[in-house]
């Protein structure tokens, strides 16, 4: 189910549920079709890699996707989790803002 997401690539987010609750990271990739996102350093899983002629084998740690409902945008002012709203500036551009502090998220 593809829905409009308030989280975008490059956002600083806080994990609100799951084993990484309380951790923060930057969004690497967003998958709107599945409602999931990849966050740097969050939801790390072990990937067993077979050795090839060009690369050495071993166990690699990589990020797995996490449900967007378990993420919240970090407030630009203090880094705490906040909800996101939309407003129009005087020049007519639409921007996202943190409802917690009123700071504009988009620059």
C-alpha positions as CSV (number, residue, x, y, z in Angstrom):
1,X,0.0,0.0,0.0
2,X,1.7,3.1,-1.2
3,X,1.1,6.1,1.1
4,X,2.4,9.6,1.3
5,X,5.3,9.6,3.7
6,X,6.5,12.5,5.8
7,X,10.0,11.0,6.0
8,X,12.5,11.7,3.2
9,X,16.0,10.5,2.3
10,X,18.6,12.5,4.3
11,X,16.3,13.2,7.3
12,X,17.6,12.6,10.8
13,X,15.1,10.2,12.5
14,X,14.6,8.7,16.0
15,X,13.5,5.0,16.3
16,X,10.4,4.9,18.5
17,X,9.8,1.1,18.7
18,X,11.7,-2.1,18.3
19,X,15.0,-3.4,19.5
20,X,16.8,-0.1,18.4
21,X,14.3,2.1,20.3
22,X,15.9,5.5,21.1
23,X,18.7,5.4,18.5
24,X,19.0,8.0,15.9
25,X,20.3,7.9,12.3
26,X,20.0,9.3,8.8
27,X,17.6,7.9,6.3
28,X,19.4,6.3,3.4
29,X,16.5,5.1,1.3
30,X,12.7,5.2,1.4
31,X,10.4,2.6,0.0
32,X,6.9,4.2,-0.3
33,X,5.4,1.1,-1.9
34,X,6.0,-1.0,1.2
35,X,6.1,1.7,3.9
36,X,9.6,1.0,4.9
37,X,12.9,2.9,5.1
38,X,16.7,2.1,5.4
39,X,18.3,4.0,8.3
40,X,22.1,4.3,8.8
41,X,23.2,2.0,11.7
42,X,19.7,0.9,12.6
43,X,18.2,-2.7,12.3
44,X,21.6,-4.2,11.5
45,X,21.5,-7.8,10.3
46,X,24.2,-10.4,9.6
47,X,24.7,-11.4,6.0
48,X,26.8,-14.5,5.3
49,X,28.8,-13.8,2.2
50,X,30.5,-16.5,0.2
51,X,34.1,-15.8,-1.0
52,X,34.6,-15.1,-4.7
53,X,37.6,-14.4,-6.8
54,X,37.2,-10.6,-6.2
55,X,35.9,-10.4,-2.7
56,X,36.7,-12.1,0.6
57,X,33.9,-14.1,2.3
58,X,32.7,-13.6,5.8
59,X,29.9,-12.3,7.9
60,X,28.9,-8.7,7.0
61,X,26.7,-6.4,9.0
62,X,24.2,-4.5,6.8
63,X,21.1,-2.3,7.4
64,X,17.7,-3.9,6.9
65,X,14.6,-1.9,6.2
66,X,12.5,-0.7,9.1
67,X,8.8,0.1,9.2
68,X,8.2,3.9,8.9
69,X,5.6,3.8,11.7
70,X,8.5,3.0,14.0
71,X,10.4,6.1,13.0
72,X,9.9,9.8,13.9
73,X,11.7,12.8,12.5
74,X,14.2,14.3,14.9
75,X,13.5,17.9,15.9
76,X,16.2,20.2,14.4
77,X,16.3,22.3,17.6
78,X,17.0,19.6,20.2
79,X,17.0,16.2,18.4
80,X,13.9,14.8,20.2
81,X,11.2,12.9,18.3
82,X,8.6,15.2,16.8
83,X,5.6,15.1,14.5
84,X,5.8,16.7,11.1
85,X,3.4,19.3,9.7
86,X,3.2,21.2,6.4
87,X,2.9,25.0,6.0
88,X,3.3,27.6,3.3
89,X,5.9,30.3,3.6
90,X,5.5,33.9,2.5
91,X,7.1,33.2,-0.9
92,X,4.5,30.5,-1.6
93,X,6.7,27.5,-1.1
94,X,5.4,24.5,0.9
95,X,7.8,23.2,3.6
96,X,7.8,20.6,6.4
97,X,8.1,21.8,10.0
98,X,8.5,20.3,13.4
99,X,5.3,20.5,15.4
100,X,7.3,20.3,18.6
101,X,9.4,23.5,18.1
102,X,8.0,25.1,15.0
103,X,11.4,24.9,13.2
104,X,11.4,24.4,9.5
105,X,12.8,20.9,8.5
106,X,13.3,21.6,4.8
107,X,15.9,24.1,3.9
